[in-house]
Structure formats: structure tokens, C-alpha cells
Amino acid sequence: MNVNDFDFTLPEELIAQTPLKKRDASRLMVLDPEEDNIHHDSFQSILDYLDEGDCLVLNDTRVLPARLFGEKETGGQVEVLLLKQEDTDEWETLVKPAKRVKSGTILSFGEGKLKAECTDILEHGGRMLRFSYEGVFLEILEELGEMPLPPYIKEKLSDQERYQTVYAKQDGSAAAPTAGLHFTESLLQQAKEKGIQVTTITLHVGLGTFRPVSADNVEDHHMHEEFYQISEGTAMLLNETKAKGNKIVAVGTTSARTLETAAQNKERFYKESGWTDIFIYPGYRFQGIDAMLTNFHLPKSTLVMLVSAMAGRQFLLSAYEEAIREKYRFFSFGDAMLIMKGSRHKWQQ
């Protein structure tokens, strides 16, 4: 399967640069791959497509304000992006300009409130930094850091909380699980009142999610690793949902990847945690989820491949063509898509 099979032309003006004022004011495209149905709605109607007993699975990861601006002892300006915590105060990072930061280089942020020493130069050009500070690292990061928005977003975010879901709790991501950005606390409460189960998993999103597929053949691409966790309570609820014949609805590709990792060759969900590099593309047989809520993704990305695995590649690309004609907003701050096979959709009732 060639990577170019997942290409499409997207007008740049459809890339959403800023979030809508109201989280749930986005549009919603609903796909039924079994019937080749495409339906247009608003996200505020999302609950109309779910039944009592269905289970929404949210990723409760929280994005770290992981972009830091500082200087070397010689006064040169540097930008640091935290990628992965390796030890208590040691992080894998990307540094710009990298050539100016060698092993032993000392960096200072916030007039010395936070300092870092380069301890290693990595093969891919990244740097290992060991941080020193007084107090709580995450509190200092909240004060000095900026949100690491995706590279296709050029405008500055005025309210950093708009790149967090309303249910974000577990610090650790370099990017938001953007399908969840559409939910409000009110909408989640309405879901519970309707009898829809709402539970959480955690998957800390790495910047590898934006890494382009460099291989020509999809099968030759190697996914980055991301940490995930499923609690005992969530596992029990998922098993009950399956046993009753209701749908498990993954909110976002991160929830989908977590649940599919946990469901591999098992008959039940269990409490577990670990690292996943699962790569889902057409031909994959879903074992954990029944439906997925997602945003509109980049051409030739692993995310559009994952969504194609659930919707079917040709049907998914035709839906994207319709979304472009209808001027849907794409990517992180864009509109939403719900993929539900053989469901009793609202427009059929």
C-alpha cells in the first residue's frame, strides 16, 4: 500500500488557525461506511447518534506548555521543545539553533528561574537536557512555557486552555487529543443524563504524531512510542459495555490506539499501562472499539490512515472531498467527524 494512496489536495484557507469561541459550535460530519452514508450536522447534536448504554472513552492527558525560550551564558537566544521525560529532571528535547548547543552548554530561562545543561547530543539531532530549579518543575513550566502548537498553526493562541480539553488531568503530552476539544462540561453532563457512560484513559501524545511518513510503502513506516494507561474502573466499564452489546466510542485517534492496543488478542479489557507503537491502517481488524470521533487530518499522515482503516480508504477520501467542497475546517482547531458502522442514525429514524 503506497503512502500516496492517502494524499488529497487541501486549500490552505481550510486549515483552522484559531478555535471557535464556543467549543461545541463546530460542524459534525457523520459517516456510515456500511451504507455509504454521509450526513452533515453540528457537534451540539453528537448525543443524538449515541444510545443509552454506549460508552464514550476520553483521553484525559494534559498538554505541557513545553516550548521554552531562553539564552546561553554567552547571550545567544535559544528555543527548547520538551519531547520526553527520561529521568526526574532529564528530558529529550529539540533545540533551535541546535548547532549552538553542545554537550556541557548551560541554558537559562526566566532570568535564571530555570536552568538546563546539555548532557548528550542524540542521533536525530535532539539534545538531552538536565534541568535545575527551586520549587516544582511543572509550576515553573506553567509560568515560563508556551503551548507547542502544531506546525501548521501560524497564529498565536490567546487562551492556552483552548488547546486543552475540559477534562484534561494527567500532565504529559506534547500535543492535544484534539477530537476532545469539542466537548463542554455541559455536553458531557447531558451525556450522563441520557445514560451514556463516560470514562477516561490516558495516552500522552508525542510530537511524532506530526512526523510525516517517510517510507513509500505504508507497511515500512515505524510508529513512535507513546505511554498509555487504563484504570481498573475503566476496564470494568468497557467490559460491561461490550457484554450488553452497546458501542464503545473512542474520542480521538489517541483513545482508539490505546483501546486497540489493550484489546490485542484478548477477550477482555484489563487494568494496564505501558508503551504503544501500534500502527493502524487499512486491513486492520478493530477489536476494541465500535465507533470513533475524530477531526480532519493531514494528507498522507498516519492519522488519516487510521481513520481510513475504520471508514474504508476510498469512502474516507470521498468524505474528505465533500468536506472540502462544504468548506469544513481542518486539523486541530477544525470540525469533527463521527464514524459509526451500521448505526441507527438520527436521519434514518
WOQUIQUI-V153452 format. One record per backbone hydrogen bond with DSSP energy under -1.0 kcal/mol. CO is the residue of the C=O (numbers start at 1). NH is the residue of the N-H. Records with the same first field share a line. If there is no record, write none. Layout:
CO=NH, NH
This chain:
1=218
2=5
3=6
4=7
6=300
11=14
12=15
14=330
22=25
26=43
27=336
28=41
29=338
30=39
31=340
32=37
37=32
39=30
41=28
42=45
43=46
45=48
46=49
47=50
51=54
54=197
55=249
56=199
57=251
58=201
60=169, 170
62=172, 173
64=66
66=82
67=146
68=80
70=78
71=108
72=75
76=72
78=70
79=96
80=68
81=94
84=92
89=131
90=86, 87
91=129
92=83, 84
93=127
94=81
96=79
97=100
98=101
102=105
105=118
107=116
108=71
109=114
110=113
114=109
115=132
116=107
117=130
118=104
120=128
122=125
126=122
127=93
128=119, 120
129=91
130=117
132=115
136=140
137=141
138=142
139=143
140=144
141=145
146=67
147=149
150=153
159=162
160=163
161=164
165=168
170=62
173=64
176=178
177=180
178=181
180=183
184=188
185=189
186=190
187=191
188=192
189=193
190=194
191=196
192=195
195=53
197=56
199=58
201=60
202=229
205=174
206=209
207=210
208=211
216=3
217=220
218=221
226=276
227=204
228=274
229=202
230=272
231=235
232=236
233=237
234=238
235=239
236=240
237=241
238=242
239=243
240=244
241=246
242=245
247=55
248=290, 291
249=57
250=252, 293
252=256
253=257
254=258
255=259
256=260
257=261
258=262
259=263
263=266
272=230
274=228
276=226
281=284
291=250
292=339
293=252
294=337
296=331
298=301
301=305
302=306
303=307
304=308
305=309
307=311
308=312
312=316
313=317
314=318
315=319
316=320
317=321
318=322
319=323
320=324
321=325
322=326
323=328
329=335
330=16
331=334
336=29
337=294
338=31
339=292
343=345
345=348
346=349
